[in-house]
Amino acid sequence: MYKKLVGQTAKINQQLARYGVKFGIYKDGTFEERLFPFDAIPRVIAADTWKMLERGLIQRVDALNAYLRDLYHDQRIIRDGIVPEHFAYASSGYLPQCERIMPSKGIYSHISGIDLVEGQDGTWYVLEDNLRIPSGASYPLVARTLCRRCDADTFRTVPLVDNRTYADLLKDTLDYVNCGGINVVLTPGRYNAAYFEHSYLAERIGAVLAEPGELFVDEEVLYYRDATKNARVGAVYRRLSDEYLDPLCFLPESLIGVPNLMSAYRAGNVAVVNAPGNGAADDKGIYYFVPKMVEYYLNEEPILQNAPTYLPYYEEDLAYVLEHAKELVIKDVAEAGGYGVVFGCELPDDRLDDLLAQVKAEPRRFIAQEVIDFQCLDTWADGKLVPRKADLRAFVLSGKKTVVWPSGLTRYAREEGSSVVNSSQGGGFKDTWVLSR
């Protein structure tokens, strides 16, 4: 089925590079752009499997949105002892500046990127929730377009759910929360790692691509500086981190923020997508409590499973981690992009002892998980098929209702035996085919 696509892999990657489909990273103080390598053999997900994933993803994101509304307002889940108070507020993603702010339509996470893997027994596990500025939807969109050009016959004959709906879903989400005005994609500029995606999505949804200097606030209303007149902004799809958003509210040294943006947001005059402060819910430590959130807020049993996780914050879990460290993967909750992830079995004893001393000294800073032997996917490398570990980032959009984009970003490890799939660590990507029947 994929023979023609495989034969066109080099050509497709050349076109991706020509169109600027690259991933930029800062390393050792230097900005470097890299091609995000594409493998033409897709991940294929059966229709019934997708329906299960879809239900589970909607359930999970609805619970996370409920948690954020509760955390920044009534704190019921803390008073009822489901999430420990210190644990919730010690999250580096919790922002006191966002307390008592109710975002437009009460939605915090408008675009959620949920990372999953499929175990060897076919069970799907959630590895991570990304509720701040999850990236990656543009890559499979562009790749699918190029693959269609190379092999139109395959796409006519295989019963696939069309993935070209993402732009419509994103625009609908922005329009739903828009507080009156134009939609803007706020980018920190050309040297951001995901700048290609910023510009691509802005064009696809008919929004203005704006850098911070092109926006200003006057009397708690956000405006875009147009060549002819200033245009009021009703929704900002921001693609920069919380701490840089507004130098008058967060980091005063930020040169890429919009002064007084938070005052316009607090006044209810602009929607900020995703909402500032969402990091309080996608903290790797808070991840442990998400199944409890599903039960607490929705009164439902979780459909999707977490990877078995231990919190050193609890004495019993700490004792287990110290005793079984060689069998676990230990994660620093403040890190992202595949950094701060350590497999106990790969560390020499002296370094493992040093790490465990850190865990004992700062138990809130770490989680430990059972190592999931997740499935490999066939991948074309060096002229032959090879198995490579792969995950799936599913995109869930919350507007008038919560929906799951019927596609996703499948990332794969390029090194044999590696489980690290992140683009910032040299991983590649595949298209994700969801079958319609």
N, C-alpha and C positions, 0 to 999 in steps of 0.2 A: 504493500500500500504506500510505503514512504520512499520507495526506491528513487523516484524522480526527485523528490524533495532532498534526499540525502545527496544526490548528485549535484544539486544546486546550492549546497551549504556554503561553499566558498563565495559564490556569486552573491548570495543573500547577505553574508557578512560584509562584503565589499560595499553593497548598497547601504547597509546600516551605518557603516563608517562614513560614507559620503553624505548621508543625511544627518550626520552628527549624533547618531544614537550611541553615545558614549557615557561612561560613568567616570566622573572626576573625583579624585581623592586628594586630601592633604596628607603628606607624609614627610616627616622630618623638616617641617616648615616650608615645604615646596608643593605647589599645586601640580598635579599630574593627571592628564586625561588618558583613559584607557578604553579600548573597545570592550563592550560588554559582550563576550563571545556567545553566539547563538548556535544551538544545536537543532537541526531541523526535525529530529525524531520527537514527536510531541508526547506529553503525558496524556493518556486517554482515560477519562473517568466515565464509568457506566452511568446510565440515567438514574437507576435506583440508588446507586451510591451517592450521586450528586443530590438527590432529593433529601437523603439523610443528612448530608453535610450542610445543605441549605437550611434545614430546620434547626440544626444545632448552632450554626453560625448566627442566625437571627436571634435565637434564644440567648446566646452568650452576649452579643452586643447590646441587646435590650437590657440585660441585667447590668452590664457595665455602665450604660447610660443612667440607669436608675441609681447605681452606686454613686456616681459623680454628682447627681442632683442632690442626693441625700447627704453626701460628705460635705458639700459646700453650703448646706442649708440646715437641715434638721438633725443630722447625725444619729438617726435612729439605730442604724446597724452597729454603731459604736456603743450606744447606751444599752443595747440588747446583748452586748458581749460577743457578737459574731466576729468582728474585726477588732483587735485590741487597739485602744486609743493611741498609745505611744507608737504602735506599729504603723498606723495610718498616717499620723502627722509627722513621723520621722522620715517619710518618703521624700526624696530629693525633688520629686515632681509635684509635691503639694505646694500650692502658692497661696499664702494668706491674703495676698492682694485680690484674689478672686472670690473670697468669702462673700456670700449673700448676693453675688451677681447671678441673675437668671438669664441665660442666653436666649436668643430668639427661639420661640416654640419649645423651649426647655430642652433642646438637644445640645449635648456636649461633643460627642464623637460623631461627626457627620460622615467621615470616611475612615473606616477602621480596616487595618491590615492585620489579619489573623494568620499566623504561621502554623502550619500543620505538617505532620509526617504520617506516613502509613507504615504501621508495623508489619513484621513478617507474617503475622496471622490475619492481616487485613483490617485490624483495628486502627482507626485514625486518632491521633493524639494532638492536642493543641500544645505547641511549644512556647508560644509567646503572643501577647496581644500588643498591637501597635496602634495607639490612639492619638498620637501627637501629630506628626506629619509623615504618615506612611507613604513611601514612594514605590514606583515600579509598574503601575498599570499601563503606562504608555509603551513599554517595551514589547509585551505580547501583542498590543494593538498594531504597532508598526510591523512587527514580524509577520503577523497573520496576513496583513495587506500584501507584503512582499511574496509570501508563500503562495497566496492566491494567484498572483501574476505568473509565478513559475510553474504552477501545477493546478490550473483551474479545474481540470477533470476530477481530481481527488475531492475537491471541496464541493463539487456538484453531486458526487455519488455517496460520500460518507454523511450519515445523518447527524450533523453537528448543530448545536445551538449557536446562533450567530453571536459573536463577541463584540460586534460593532456598536452595541448599545451603550457602551460605557459613557461616552460623551453626553448622551441624552440623560442617563441616570445622574451624572454629576451636575449637569445644568439644572435638572429638576430639583435636586437637593438644594443648590444655591438659591434658586428662585423661591423655593418654599420658605426659607428662613430670611430672605432678603427684606431689609427694613425700609426699603424705598430708595431706589437709585440703581446705578450700574453694578455689575459684577466685576470684581478685580481679582486677578491672580497676582499676589505680592511675592516677588522674587528678590532675594538679596543681590542678584546680579550674575553676570557671566561666569564667575569663578565658583559658583555653587556646584556641588557634586551632581545635582539633579537638574541643572539648568535646562537641558534639552527637554525634560518632561514639563517644566514650567511653561515654556514657550509653546510646546506642542498642545498641551491641554487647553491653554488659553485660546489658541486658535480654534481648536475643535469645539469649544463650548461658546464661542463668540464673546469671550470676556476680554477685558483690557489687561495686558501684561504690564505691570507697573513695578518700578523700583521705588524704594522708600522715599527718595527725594521728590518723586512725582505726586506724593500724597501729603495732605496737610489737614489739620483739624481746626475748625473755626466754630466757636460756640457749641462745642460737643457734637459737631457733625463732621464726618470725614468727606474730603473732596479729592478728586483727581485733577491735576493741573493739565487741562487740555490746551491745544494750540489756540483755540478760539474762545472757549469759556471754561470755567471750572465746572466739573460734573460731580454731582453728589454720588457717593458710593453707598450702596445698600448692603453688600456682602463682600467680604474679603476672604478669598481662599489663600491663606498665608502659607508660605513655604520657607519660613525661618523660625527658629526655635523661640520658645517663650521668653527666655532671658534677654533676647535682642529686640523684642517687639516694640517696646516703648521705653526710651531712656529716662523718662520722667517717672516711670513706675517700677521698672526692673533695673537692669544694669545701666548706670548713668553714662558709662563710657561707650555704650553701643553707638556705632556710627551707621548702622543699617536699620534702625528702628524709626517709627513714626511718632514724634512727640504728641502726647495726649490721646493716642489711639485708645488707650484703656478708658479714658474718660468718656469718649464717644460710645464705647462698648458698654460701659457701666450704665450710661443713660438710655440704653436700648435703641440707639440710633444707627447701629451697624451690627451686622452679624459677623463674627470672626470664626472661620472654619479652618481647622478644628478649634474648639474653644481653648483658651489658655487655662492651664492647670490640669489638663487631662493626664499628665504624667503621674498624677496621684493614683490612677487606676491601671496604668500599664507597667508599673514598677514590678520587677521580677519577683519581689517578695509578696506583693499583693496578689499576683497570679495564683498563689496557693489558695486564696480565699474565693476565687471566682465561682467554683461549683457551689459554694455556700451562698453566694449572692443569688445564683439562679433559684435555689430553694427558698431563700429569704424573700426576694422581691417578686418572683413570679409564681411561687408555690408549685414548682415543677421539678422533676428529676432532670439533671443535666444530661443532654443527649451526647455531647462530646466530652471526652475524658482529658484531664491533664496528664502529663507525664508524672509518675509517682515522685512526689516532691517532699523534701524535709526542710524545716525551718530551724536553723540553729538558735533562733530566738527562743524556742521552747527547749527546756533542759533535756527532755526525753529525746527530741530530735537531734540535739547537739551531741548527746552521748552516742547515738546511732551513727552520725556522720564521722565522729572521731574514730569509731571502731571499724567502719566499713569504707573509709575514704578511698581505698584502692579500687572499689567497685563502683564509685559514683563519679558524676561530673559535677564540679563545683563552679558556681557562677557568681560573679560580682554584680549585684543588682544595679549598680550605677553605670555599668558598661553597656555598649550596644555594638551592632555590626559584627558580631562574632568575637569581639575582644572580651577579655576577662573570663573566658570559658576554659576551664582546666579539667582534663580527664585525669583522675587520680592515678590510674594505672600507668600513665605516661611519665609521671614525675619520679625522679630518684628520691630516695627516702629523706634526704636532708632538706630538699626543696618542699616536699610534701609536708614535712614537720613544720617548716616555716609558714606555709600556707595555713595549716590547721591552727597555728598559734594566732594568726590574724583572725581566723574564724572565731576563735574563743574570745579574742579581745574585742571584736566588732561583730557580734552575731547578727545584728540587723542588716549588715552589709552583704550577707551571702545567703544563697540557697544551695541545696544539693539535690540532685535528681538521679534516679536510676537511669542507666544508659539504655536508650531504646535502640534496638537493632532495626532501624527503619529500612524500607525497601530501596533497592537500587533500580534505576531505569536504564534501558538500553540507550547508549550514547555513541555517536560516531566520532572516533578520535584516531588520528594517524592511520586512516584508511581501513579501519575495522570497527566492529561493534564491541563496545566494552561496557561493563556495568559500572554505574556511578551513583552514589547516594544523592537523593534529591528531596527537597521539601516543596511546599506549596504555600504561597501567600495568597489568601483569598481576600477579596475586597468587598466590604459590606458598607452600604450607603444608607444613612438614616435621614429621611426627610419626612414627607407625609406618612410614609411607612418605611419599615426596614426591609431592604432588598439585598440580595447577593448577586454580584455580577457573575454571569455564567461563564467564567473563564478564570484567569488568575496568572500569577507569575510563578512558574516552576523554576527553581534555582537548583543547579547541580554542582557537585564538587568536581573539579577538573583533575584532581590528583587521585590516583588509585588508593583506595583504603581510607581516604579522608572523609570526615563527616561535616566539614566546614564548607558551607555552600554560599556564604555571603559574597556579594559582588565586591565589597571592599577588601575581601581576602582572596580575590582571584577566581571566584566562581563564575559559572556561565548561566545561561537561561534557555528555557524551552517554552514553546507555546503549550497551552493547556486546552485540550479538546474535551468538551462536555458533550456526550452523546444525547440526542433527543429521544432515542428509543432503544 
